[in-house]
Amino acid sequence: MLKNNILKNQSGGMLIMVLVFTTLFAVMATGIAGVISSQHKLGLKKINWQKAIATAEAGVNYYRWHLAHAPEDYQDGTGQAGPYVHDYKDNLGNSIGQFSLNITAPADTCSNAIIIESTGWLNDDPNVKRKVMVKYGKPSLASFAFLTDSNVWFGEDETLHGPVHSNGGIRMDGQNDSLTTSKKSTYICGLEHI
């Protein structure tokens, strides 16, 4: 009888130990699953954060393209007051987000700087918005190393540092470490270059 009581007491103790360890495992597994879930959500939020800034930058690039085709149109071609909202599409043509443009025209006739403010967000997470603001203007003529309206010839012993442009023809026998551009697509040297 004593032997049966001992066996009964030991089997009940084992059950308590199994319940305690099962409860501890369940609590730890729930905590680990919560940490993994929150890290996953944080990772997705960071990805959306980066995609939103890319969307905003796409808005700036779009408006720079628009200005190249309509230099005096500060209303984004819509004729309405801003902001101007456009879809941002992936390479398959599906809309994955949007960007909103707010354009500030040049302050006066002496300035050519335009302020482009673009805010981007994704359709999946519209609460994550990123903003990019750039000041965009036409390049100054002072950025050229040499600029002329006539034909020009640079000899073999001449070296230029910086962009060169001519509305006439260019005969370049020398060296240049930048762009050499001309208004003329073809040019045959005249008598002045002999």
C-alpha positions, 0 to 999 in steps of 0.5 A, spaced: 500 500 500 505 504 501 508 503 494 502 504 491 501 511 494 508 513 492 507 511 485 501 515 485 504 521 488 510 521 483 505 521 477 502 527 479 508 531 480 510 529 473 504 532 471 505 539 474 512 539 472 509 538 464 504 543 465 509 548 468 514 547 462 509 547 457 506 554 460 514 557 460 515 554 453 508 558 451 510 564 454 517 564 451 514 562 444 509 568 444 514 573 446 519 571 441 513 571 436 511 578 438 518 580 437 519 577 430 512 580 428 514 587 430 521 587 427 517 584 420 513 590 421 519 595 422 522 592 416 516 593 412 516 601 414 523 602 413 522 599 406 516 604 405 520 609 407 525 609 402 520 607 397 516 614 399 523 618 398 524 615 391 517 617 389 518 624 391 524 624 387 521 621 381 516 627 382 522 632 382 525 629 376 518 629 372 517 636 373 524 637 371 522 634 364 516 638 364 520 644 364 525 642 359 519 641 354 515 647 357 520 652 360 515 657 362 509 653 365 509 653 372 503 650 373 505 643 370 501 643 364 494 643 368 492 650 368 490 649 375 493 652 382 497 646 385 499 642 388 499 637 382 498 630 384 500 624 379 501 617 379 507 613 380 508 607 376 512 601 376 516 598 370 509 594 368 505 600 368 501 599 375 500 605 379 504 603 386 504 610 389 503 618 388 507 624 388 504 631 389 508 637 386 508 644 389 511 649 384 514 656 386 515 660 380 521 665 380 520 671 385 522 676 379 524 677 372 532 677 375 531 670 377 530 664 374 530 659 380 524 655 381 522 651 387 520 644 386 517 641 392 515 634 391 511 629 396 511 622 395 507 616 398 505 609 396 498 606 395 500 600 400 502 605 406 499 612 404 501 614 412 508 614 410 510 620 406 517 623 404 518 630 402 524 633 397 525 640 395 529 643 390 531 649 387 532 648 380 535 654 375 538 654 368 545 654 368 549 660 368 553 662 362 559 663 367 560 655 367 563 655 360 570 656 359 569 658 352 563 661 349 563 664 342 558 666 337 562 665 331 567 659 328 573 658 332 579 654 332 583 651 338 591 649 336 595 643 338 598 646 343 592 649 347 588 646 353 581 647 355 579 646 362 571 646 362 565 646 357 566 649 350 560 652 346 560 655 339 554 657 335 559 657 329 563 651 328 569 648 332 576 646 330 579 642 336 586 640 335 587 641 342 585 638 349 579 639 353 577 635 359 570 637 358 564 637 353 565 641 347 559 643 343 556 647 337 550 649 335 552 646 328 551 639 327 556 638 321 562 643 320 567 644 314 573 648 316 573 655 312 579 659 310 580 662 316 583 655 319 588 654 314 
